[in-house]
Amino acid sequence: MSNCTITNVEFIPGCTITQHLGLVQGSTVRAKHVGRDLMAGLKNFVGGELKGYTELLNESRQEAVARMVQQAEGIGANAVINVRFSTANVAPGAAEILAYGTAVVLERKL
């Protein structure tokens, strides 16, 4: 990933926001994998973590964040603050992961 600072807070101690560049976002839509679905069905009987789905969601979040950062850097930002995630079903067996935040230019205080 880049040198872009990413945080879920509204400001970063020791830094000043010198430019507010607006909302940036990144998303990905992923579908369930048949093999993962089969294993998830079996886990419903015995319980436990659905590791295949956990991995899928982690990969999806990483991809959404990377796309958000790419958009932010494209407009001149060196940070994205107040980052949030959203998930939505877009079709049976498919979900969107959305990462969004505020693109800013930060300057370190001396």
OpenMM code with the backbone's topology and positions (N, CA, C; nanometers):
from openmm import Vec3, app, unit

residues = "MET SER ASN CYS THR ILE THR ASN VAL GLU PHE ILE PRO GLY CYS THR ILE THR GLN HIS LEU GLY LEU VAL GLN GLY SER THR VAL ARG ALA LYS HIS VAL GLY ARG ASP LEU MET ALA GLY LEU LYS ASN PHE VAL GLY GLY GLU LEU LYS GLY TYR THR GLU LEU LEU ASN GLU SER ARG GLN GLU ALA VAL ALA ARG MET VAL GLN GLN ALA GLU GLY ILE GLY ALA ASN ALA VAL ILE ASN VAL ARG PHE SER THR ALA ASN VAL ALA PRO GLY ALA ALA GLU ILE LEU ALA TYR GLY THR ALA VAL VAL LEU GLU ARG LYS LEU".split()
positions = [
    Vec3(0.0841, -0.1175, 0.0000),
    Vec3(0.0000, 0.0000, 0.0000),
    Vec3(0.0887, 0.1240, 0.0000),
    Vec3(0.0307, 0.2392, -0.0181),
    Vec3(0.1026, 0.3648, -0.0340),
    Vec3(0.1397, 0.4271, 0.1005),
    Vec3(0.1863, 0.5502, 0.0942),
    Vec3(0.2199, 0.6259, 0.2150),
    Vec3(0.1019, 0.7070, 0.2663),
    Vec3(-0.0131, 0.6851, 0.2125),
    Vec3(-0.1335, 0.7576, 0.2529),
    Vec3(-0.1739, 0.7125, 0.3939),
    Vec3(-0.1954, 0.8097, 0.4815),
    Vec3(-0.2409, 0.7802, 0.6169),
    Vec3(-0.3904, 0.7511, 0.6132),
    Vec3(-0.4325, 0.6428, 0.6776),
    Vec3(-0.5730, 0.6034, 0.6814),
    Vec3(-0.6126, 0.5879, 0.8279),
    Vec3(-0.7201, 0.6551, 0.8672),
    Vec3(-0.7634, 0.6469, 1.0061),
    Vec3(-0.9148, 0.6631, 1.0174),
    Vec3(-0.9691, 0.6125, 1.1264),
    Vec3(-1.1132, 0.6268, 1.1486),
    Vec3(-1.1462, 0.7431, 1.2423),
    Vec3(-1.0475, 0.8242, 1.2770),
    Vec3(-1.0720, 0.9421, 1.3603),
    Vec3(-1.0763, 1.0667, 1.2714),
    Vec3(-1.1209, 1.1780, 1.3297),
    Vec3(-1.1406, 1.3005, 1.2518),
    Vec3(-1.0164, 1.3867, 1.2401),
    Vec3(-0.9161, 1.3609, 1.3222),
    Vec3(-0.7910, 1.4361, 1.3128),
    Vec3(-0.6787, 1.3472, 1.3623),
    Vec3(-0.5565, 1.3859, 1.3283),
    Vec3(-0.4395, 1.3084, 1.3689),
    Vec3(-0.3518, 1.3975, 1.4558),
    Vec3(-0.3270, 1.3583, 1.5792),
    Vec3(-0.2432, 1.4391, 1.6673),
    Vec3(-0.1074, 1.4674, 1.6023),
    Vec3(-0.0635, 1.5912, 1.6151),
    Vec3(0.0643, 1.6309, 1.5586),
    Vec3(0.0566, 1.6727, 1.4129),
    Vec3(-0.0649, 1.6746, 1.3567),
    Vec3(-0.0831, 1.7123, 1.2164),
    Vec3(-0.1914, 1.8188, 1.2044),
    Vec3(-0.1800, 1.8981, 1.0995),
    Vec3(-0.2802, 1.9976, 1.0673),
    Vec3(-0.3385, 1.9643, 0.9306),
    Vec3(-0.4703, 1.9719, 0.9193),
    Vec3(-0.5341, 1.9527, 0.7896),
    Vec3(-0.5227, 2.0846, 0.7146),
    Vec3(-0.4514, 2.0829, 0.6019),
    Vec3(-0.4319, 2.2052, 0.5239),
    Vec3(-0.5280, 2.2146, 0.4055),
    Vec3(-0.5825, 2.0995, 0.3637),
    Vec3(-0.6806, 2.0985, 0.2551),
    Vec3(-0.7821, 1.9880, 0.2796),
    Vec3(-0.9067, 2.0203, 0.2546),
    Vec3(-1.0162, 1.9240, 0.2616),
    Vec3(-1.0566, 1.8962, 0.1170),
    Vec3(-1.0391, 1.7721, 0.0703),
    Vec3(-1.0622, 1.7394, -0.0700),
    Vec3(-1.1931, 1.6659, -0.0947),
    Vec3(-1.2632, 1.6291, 0.0106),
    Vec3(-1.3952, 1.5693, -0.0058),
    Vec3(-1.4000, 1.4184, 0.0138),
    Vec3(-1.5172, 1.3659, -0.0127),
    Vec3(-1.5449, 1.2242, 0.0062),
    Vec3(-1.4736, 1.1392, -0.0984),
    Vec3(-1.4134, 1.0307, -0.0535),
    Vec3(-1.3562, 0.9301, -0.1436),
    Vec3(-1.4110, 0.7949, -0.1016),
    Vec3(-1.4145, 0.7044, -0.1975),
    Vec3(-1.4700, 0.5722, -0.1685),
    Vec3(-1.4057, 0.4672, -0.2556),
    Vec3(-1.4171, 0.3450, -0.2103),
    Vec3(-1.3725, 0.2298, -0.2866),
    Vec3(-1.4634, 0.1138, -0.2528),
    Vec3(-1.4958, 0.0330, -0.3524),
    Vec3(-1.5849, -0.0792, -0.3241),
    Vec3(-1.5475, -0.2003, -0.4076),
    Vec3(-1.6003, -0.3124, -0.3665),
    Vec3(-1.5868, -0.4359, -0.4417),
    Vec3(-1.7127, -0.5184, -0.4158),
    Vec3(-1.7519, -0.5928, -0.5160),
    Vec3(-1.8658, -0.6835, -0.5019),
    Vec3(-1.8120, -0.8242, -0.5153),
    Vec3(-1.8405, -0.9062, -0.4182),
    Vec3(-1.7907, -1.0439, -0.4170),
    Vec3(-1.9057, -1.1417, -0.4047),
    Vec3(-1.8896, -1.2549, -0.4703),
    Vec3(-1.9889, -1.3620, -0.4623),
    Vec3(-1.9326, -1.4761, -0.3790),
    Vec3(-2.0230, -1.5517, -0.3193),
    Vec3(-1.9821, -1.6673, -0.2397),
    Vec3(-1.9250, -1.7752, -0.3303),
    Vec3(-1.8356, -1.8526, -0.2770),
    Vec3(-1.7710, -1.9635, -0.3459),
    Vec3(-1.8433, -2.0925, -0.3075),
    Vec3(-1.8731, -2.1781, -0.4035),
    Vec3(-1.9490, -2.3010, -0.3774),
    Vec3(-1.8818, -2.3862, -0.2699),
    Vec3(-1.7511, -2.3998, -0.2766),
    Vec3(-1.6788, -2.4789, -0.1769),
    Vec3(-1.6907, -2.4191, -0.0380),
    Vec3(-1.6813, -2.2862, -0.0304),
    Vec3(-1.6960, -2.2185, 0.0992),
    Vec3(-1.8379, -2.2349, 0.1508),
    Vec3(-1.9351, -2.2294, 0.0597),
    Vec3(-2.0750, -2.2468, 0.0984),
    Vec3(-2.1003, -2.3846, 0.1588),
    Vec3(-2.0416, -2.4856, 0.0982),
    Vec3(-2.0574, -2.6225, 0.1467),
    Vec3(-2.0017, -2.6353, 0.2879),
    Vec3(-1.8804, -2.5814, 0.3080),
    Vec3(-1.8182, -2.5884, 0.4408),
    Vec3(-1.8985, -2.5064, 0.5426),
    Vec3(-1.9524, -2.3921, 0.5001),
    Vec3(-2.0331, -2.3099, 0.5904),
    Vec3(-2.1589, -2.3853, 0.6324),
    Vec3(-2.2181, -2.4579, 0.5396),
    Vec3(-2.3355, -2.5381, 0.5728),
    Vec3(-2.3044, -2.6433, 0.6769),
    Vec3(-2.1882, -2.7057, 0.6657),
    Vec3(-2.1476, -2.8053, 0.7647),
    Vec3(-2.1218, -2.7411, 0.9005),
    Vec3(-2.0648, -2.6200, 0.9016),
    Vec3(-2.0371, -2.5500, 1.0275),
    Vec3(-2.1660, -2.5161, 1.1012),
    Vec3(-2.2752, -2.4997, 1.0277),
    Vec3(-2.4024, -2.4698, 1.0932),
    Vec3(-2.4439, -2.5822, 1.1877),
    Vec3(-2.4009, -2.7045, 1.1591),
    Vec3(-2.4350, -2.8177, 1.2450),
    Vec3(-2.3437, -2.8275, 1.3666),
    Vec3(-2.2151, -2.7991, 1.3485),
    Vec3(-2.1190, -2.8189, 1.4567),
    Vec3(-2.0740, -2.6893, 1.5223),
    Vec3(-2.1004, -2.5755, 1.4594),
    Vec3(-2.0605, -2.4466, 1.5150),
    Vec3(-1.9164, -2.4130, 1.4831),
    Vec3(-1.8793, -2.2911, 1.5087),
    Vec3(-1.7427, -2.2462, 1.4868),
    Vec3(-1.7348, -2.1359, 1.3824),
    Vec3(-1.6142, -2.0828, 1.3683),
    Vec3(-1.5890, -1.9741, 1.2741),
    Vec3(-1.5969, -2.0235, 1.1304),
    Vec3(-1.6551, -1.9431, 1.0453),
    Vec3(-1.6609, -1.9731, 0.9026),
    Vec3(-1.5374, -1.9087, 0.8380),
    Vec3(-1.4247, -1.9770, 0.8472),
    Vec3(-1.2960, -1.9194, 0.8064),
    Vec3(-1.2924, -1.8790, 0.6599),
    Vec3(-1.3587, -1.9539, 0.5732),
    Vec3(-1.3623, -1.9170, 0.4320),
    Vec3(-1.4279, -1.7822, 0.4106),
    Vec3(-1.5365, -1.7567, 0.4834),
    Vec3(-1.6043, -1.6276, 0.4723),
    Vec3(-1.5235, -1.5166, 0.5377),
    Vec3(-1.4572, -1.5478, 0.6483),
    Vec3(-1.3717, -1.4488, 0.7137),
    Vec3(-1.2620, -1.4042, 0.6186),
    Vec3(-1.1981, -1.4980, 0.5508),
    Vec3(-1.0936, -1.4652, 0.4538),
    Vec3(-1.1495, -1.3827, 0.3386),
    Vec3(-1.2662, -1.4209, 0.2886),
    Vec3(-1.3296, -1.3484, 0.1784),
    Vec3(-1.3581, -1.2037, 0.2180),
    Vec3(-1.4106, -1.1827, 0.3376),
    Vec3(-1.4404, -1.0467, 0.3826),
    Vec3(-1.3137, -0.9656, 0.4056),
    Vec3(-1.2094, -1.0273, 0.4608),
    Vec3(-1.0824, -0.9570, 0.4800),
    Vec3(-1.0247, -0.9120, 0.3462),
    Vec3(-1.0244, -1.0012, 0.2473),
    Vec3(-0.9751, -0.9668, 0.1137),
    Vec3(-1.0582, -0.8544, 0.0533),
    Vec3(-1.1888, -0.8612, 0.0719),
    Vec3(-1.2783, -0.7595, 0.0173),
    Vec3(-1.2530, -0.6236, 0.0809),
    Vec3(-1.2364, -0.6199, 0.2130),
    Vec3(-1.2078, -0.4928, 0.2816),
    Vec3(-1.0761, -0.4343, 0.2332),
    Vec3(-0.9741, -0.5185, 0.2193),
    Vec3(-0.8440, -0.4701, 0.1726),
    Vec3(-0.8539, -0.4108, 0.0322),
    Vec3(-0.9283, -0.4764, -0.0545),
    Vec3(-0.9451, -0.4267, -0.1907),
    Vec3(-1.0222, -0.2948, -0.1921),
    Vec3(-1.1286, -0.2852, -0.1127),
    Vec3(-1.2068, -0.1618, -0.1060),
    Vec3(-1.1216, -0.0463, -0.0536),
    Vec3(-1.0403, -0.0706, 0.0494),
    Vec3(-0.9529, 0.0334, 0.1045),
    Vec3(-0.8490, 0.0753, 0.0000),
    Vec3(-0.7904, -0.0202, -0.0697),
    Vec3(-0.6904, 0.0123, -0.1722),
    Vec3(-0.7513, 0.1010, -0.2808),
    Vec3(-0.8738, 0.0727, -0.3208),
    Vec3(-0.9408, 0.1544, -0.4224),
    Vec3(-0.9729, 0.2936, -0.3694),
    Vec3(-1.0109, 0.3029, -0.2412),
    Vec3(-1.0379, 0.4322, -0.1793),
    Vec3(-0.9103, 0.5161, -0.1757),
    Vec3(-0.7999, 0.4548, -0.1349),
    Vec3(-0.6712, 0.5242, -0.1278),
    Vec3(-0.6276, 0.5696, -0.2674),
    Vec3(-0.6457, 0.4856, -0.3663),
    Vec3(-0.6104, 0.5221, -0.5037),
    Vec3(-0.6881, 0.6467, -0.5482),
    Vec3(-0.8171, 0.6511, -0.5159),
    Vec3(-0.8978, 0.7672, -0.5509),
    Vec3(-0.8479, 0.8909, -0.4757),
    Vec3(-0.8165, 0.8752, -0.3480),
    Vec3(-0.7687, 0.9878, -0.2667),
    Vec3(-0.6370, 1.0422, -0.3210),
    Vec3(-0.5444, 0.9554, -0.3497),
    Vec3(-0.4158, 0.9999, -0.4029),
    Vec3(-0.4324, 1.0646, -0.5403),
    Vec3(-0.5293, 1.0170, -0.6156),
    Vec3(-0.5558, 1.0735, -0.7474),
    Vec3(-0.6005, 1.2183, -0.7441),
    Vec3(-0.6564, 1.2615, -0.6314),
    Vec3(-0.6982, 1.4017, -0.6187),
    Vec3(-0.6019, 1.4819, -0.5308),
    Vec3(-0.4874, 1.4216, -0.4975),
    Vec3(-0.3835, 1.4941, -0.4255),
    Vec3(-0.3808, 1.4781, -0.2749),
    Vec3(-0.4567, 1.3855, -0.2204),
    Vec3(-0.4596, 1.3660, -0.0751),
    Vec3(-0.3387, 1.2838, -0.0288),
    Vec3(-0.2983, 1.3086, 0.0948),
    Vec3(-0.1970, 1.2228, 0.1568),
    Vec3(-0.2531, 1.1521, 0.2798),
    Vec3(-0.3863, 1.1680, 0.3009),
    Vec3(-0.4529, 1.1000, 0.4128),
    Vec3(-0.6026, 1.0878, 0.3842),
    Vec3(-0.6617, 0.9853, 0.4463),
    Vec3(-0.8071, 0.9700, 0.4455),
    Vec3(-0.8474, 0.9528, 0.5910),
    Vec3(-0.9306, 1.0446, 0.6370),
    Vec3(-0.9728, 1.0433, 0.7768),
    Vec3(-1.1194, 1.0019, 0.7865),
    Vec3(-1.1600, 0.9679, 0.9074),
    Vec3(-1.2987, 0.9313, 0.9368),
    Vec3(-1.3468, 0.8166, 0.8467),
    Vec3(-1.2624, 0.7159, 0.8292),
    Vec3(-1.2922, 0.6037, 0.7401),
    Vec3(-1.3983, 0.5135, 0.8026),
    Vec3(-1.4905, 0.4707, 0.7196),
    Vec3(-1.5985, 0.3809, 0.7605),
    Vec3(-1.6153, 0.2709, 0.6568),
    Vec3(-1.6820, 0.1634, 0.6973),
    Vec3(-1.7134, 0.0513, 0.6083),
    Vec3(-1.8636, 0.0290, 0.6068),
    Vec3(-1.9121, -0.0171, 0.4937),
    Vec3(-2.0524, -0.0529, 0.4795),
    Vec3(-2.0606, -0.1798, 0.3961),
    Vec3(-2.1589, -0.2623, 0.4262),
    Vec3(-2.1809, -0.3860, 0.3514),
    Vec3(-2.3260, -0.3910, 0.3095),
    Vec3(-2.3488, -0.4378, 0.1863),
    Vec3(-2.4864, -0.4495, 0.1370),
    Vec3(-2.4974, -0.5710, 0.0457),
    Vec3(-2.6093, -0.6396, 0.0539),
    Vec3(-2.6372, -0.7477, -0.0407),
    Vec3(-2.6823, -0.6844, -0.1714),
    Vec3(-2.6217, -0.7269, -0.2819),
    Vec3(-2.6589, -0.6706, -0.4118),
    Vec3(-2.7286, -0.7737, -0.5001),
    Vec3(-2.7156, -0.9001, -0.4653),
    Vec3(-2.7800, -1.0099, -0.5378),
    Vec3(-2.7724, -1.1315, -0.4471),
    Vec3(-2.8539, -1.2337, -0.4730),
    Vec3(-2.8424, -1.3552, -0.3913),
    Vec3(-2.6999, -1.4116, -0.3978),
    Vec3(-2.6369, -1.4217, -0.2829),
    Vec3(-2.5020, -1.4777, -0.2764),
    Vec3(-2.3912, -1.3802, -0.3086),
    Vec3(-2.4229, -1.2505, -0.3264),
    Vec3(-2.3202, -1.1505, -0.3575),
    Vec3(-2.3389, -1.0285, -0.2675),
    Vec3(-2.2262, -0.9735, -0.2227),
    Vec3(-2.2310, -0.8571, -0.1337),
    Vec3(-2.1290, -0.7535, -0.1771),
    Vec3(-2.1626, -0.6270, -0.1493),
    Vec3(-2.0706, -0.5171, -0.1748),
    Vec3(-2.0074, -0.4764, -0.0427),
    Vec3(-1.8777, -0.4524, -0.0454),
    Vec3(-1.8058, -0.3938, 0.0668),
    Vec3(-1.7647, -0.2548, 0.0204),
    Vec3(-1.8009, -0.1529, 0.0960),
    Vec3(-1.7705, -0.0152, 0.0620),
    Vec3(-1.6859, 0.0456, 0.1732),
    Vec3(-1.5746, 0.1067, 0.1358),
    Vec3(-1.4921, 0.1832, 0.2293),
    Vec3(-1.5022, 0.3289, 0.1860),
    Vec3(-1.5254, 0.4194, 0.2815),
    Vec3(-1.5345, 0.5606, 0.2451),
    Vec3(-1.4800, 0.6470, 0.3571),
    Vec3(-1.4353, 0.7646, 0.3213),
    Vec3(-1.3811, 0.8579, 0.4174),
    Vec3(-1.3593, 0.9937, 0.3542),
    Vec3(-1.2935, 1.0810, 0.4261),
    Vec3(-1.2675, 1.2162, 0.3804),
    Vec3(-1.1213, 1.2307, 0.3421),
    Vec3(-1.0981, 1.2686, 0.2164),
    Vec3(-0.9625, 1.2883, 0.1669),
    Vec3(-0.9132, 1.4261, 0.2111),
    Vec3(-0.7924, 1.4291, 0.2657),
    Vec3(-0.7344, 1.5552, 0.3127),
    Vec3(-0.5854, 1.5579, 0.2806),
    Vec3(-0.5306, 1.6788, 0.2915),
    Vec3(-0.3858, 1.6957, 0.2874),
    Vec3(-0.3441, 1.7318, 0.4283),
    Vec3(-0.2541, 1.6527, 0.4829),
    Vec3(-0.2029, 1.6743, 0.6195),
    Vec3(-0.0639, 1.7331, 0.6136),
    Vec3(-0.0343, 1.8164, 0.7135),
    Vec3(0.0987, 1.8693, 0.7309),
    Vec3(0.1395, 1.8442, 0.8752),
    Vec3(0.2553, 1.7874, 0.8944),
    Vec3(0.3044, 1.7607, 1.0305),
    Vec3(0.3410, 1.8912, 1.0992),
    Vec3(0.2978, 1.9049, 1.2250),
    Vec3(0.3351, 2.0233, 1.3051),
    Vec3(0.4782, 2.0065, 1.3508),
    Vec3(0.5504, 2.1149, 1.3543),
    Vec3(0.6898, 2.1088, 1.4018),
    Vec3(0.7005, 2.1441, 1.5457),
] * unit.nanometer
topology = app.Topology()
chain = topology.addChain("A")
for resn in residues:
    res = topology.addResidue(resn, chain)
    for name in ("N", "CA", "C"):
        topology.addAtom(name, app.Element.getBySymbol(name[0]), res)
